[in-house]
Amino acid sequence: MAKRRGRGISRRDFVKLTTTGAIAAGLGPAMHFGQAPQKTLKILQWSHFVPAFDTWFNGTFTKQWGQKHDTVVTVDNINLVDLNTRAASEVSARKGHDLFMFLSPPAAYEKQTIDMTHVYQEVEKKHGKKIELGHRSTYNPKTRRYFAFSDAYTPDPGNWHKDWWAEAGFPNGPDTYDDLRAGAKKIRDKTGHPCGIGLSQELDSSMAMRALLWSFGGAEQDEQGNVTINSKNTIEALKFMKALYQESETAEVFTWTPPSNNQAMLAGRVSYVANAISVTRQSEREHLPIDSKIMISPALKGPVRRIAAEHVMNCYVIWEFAENKEGAQQFLIDYMDSFHDGFVAGQFYNFPCFPSLVPNLKQEIANDPRATPPDKYKVLGNVLDWATNVGYPGYATAAIDEAFKTWVIPTMFAKVARGDETPENAAKAAEEEYKRIFARWK
């Protein structure tokens, strides 16, 4: 027997060895005998408008977190216009990422996500209460559960050309919608440069039209979730937009995509856009000649109030079919501990939903050596006085989510501005569409 073992191995031993080897090979290089395979965490989010944020998040924070938690973390960044299509695909396949970040409240996916109450509770234990904007963007008061977790929001201020507005008699830029209409017309008449408020089926137009609607006292719904779009206030907002378009804009705004108003402002072609600070950050980053000419202002004041939607609302969901739900929750909780680093890396683009994470926000943004002048972003210090959630004055419900994604509001405004519909007929048609949508989600 001893000699036979010396010449080779038995069939039984051969099978045992090769089977064990095959299993080890199948588990890959991370497998060690006696150890569990390394965990994975898959994250999907947009390609940030400030590239330095992705550099920090992907290259620094996630790597450090993965090493600490023995987890291979992968981050896939995609264009913001592809987020909703990718989400629908993952839900249909019941397979995809563990963490998925939307840029608007994804309430329609509540049944496909886990409750984020635990994440909010753990973060609030360490960092205090979240802002109302974060609560209303991620909470369903009927089911009493959080369908998403929001770490940050982005203000939606005005961006205006300093020289042209000063020549038009507004050295501090427009402060009200009446200022916008009067000044934009003067600039267009004198220089040929139009106003750049979008009227197409895309994110920036959608946010700008909501700000206009709310500022005139209109709204999609009331606090109880009843459809209220067909009102005198809505009709007045529609009349205003038609006049602004006819007096100060061009037809290109009907076909704009999210980057279009950025590009138009940076090229020196338009006098005013409603957008996040991605406009000025790009001008600073690329050292564009127009950089010192672009100024920032709060949301414009309308006849009823000064108000605007946040430009984007970060909303992380964890799919109920995610493979690493526990790791995804812990990642978000730990991420908030390092939020300030991301705030700095993202050059003030991501404002905190937990104010204590950036306790000196007003002071930080009031003196930025990258900006010309250094206090350019100071006006955003009181952003929570005028920023609100999609679905205001109610919650960001599934019905509001569908209306947002099907562009009901910008379509209504575009039809009136183009002259295809009267304000009264457009408001009535929007009301019928909202009632159909709301009925489906009751």
Secondary structure, 3 states (H helix, E strand, C coil): CHHHHHHCCCHHHHHHHHHHHHHHHHCCCCCCCCCCCCEEEEEEEECCCCHHHHHHHHHHHHHHHHHHCCEEEEEEEECHHHHHHHHHHHHHHCCCCCEEEECCCCHHHHHHECCCHHHHHHHHHHHCCCCHHHHHHHEECCCCEECCECCEEECCCEEEEHHHHHHCCCCCCCCEHHHHHHHHHHHHHHHCCCCCCCCCCCHHHHHHHHHHHHHCCCCCECCCCCECCCCHHHHHHHHHHHHHHHHHCCHHHHHCCCCHHHHHHHCCCCCEEECCCHHHHHHHHCCCCCHHHEEEECCCECCCCECEECCEECEEEEECCCCCHHHHHHHHHHHHHCHHHHHHHCCCCCEECCHHHCCCHHHHHCCCCCCCCCCHHHHHHHHHHCEECCCCCCCCCHHHHHHHHCCHHHHHHHHHHHCCCCHHHHHHHHHHHHHHHHHHCC
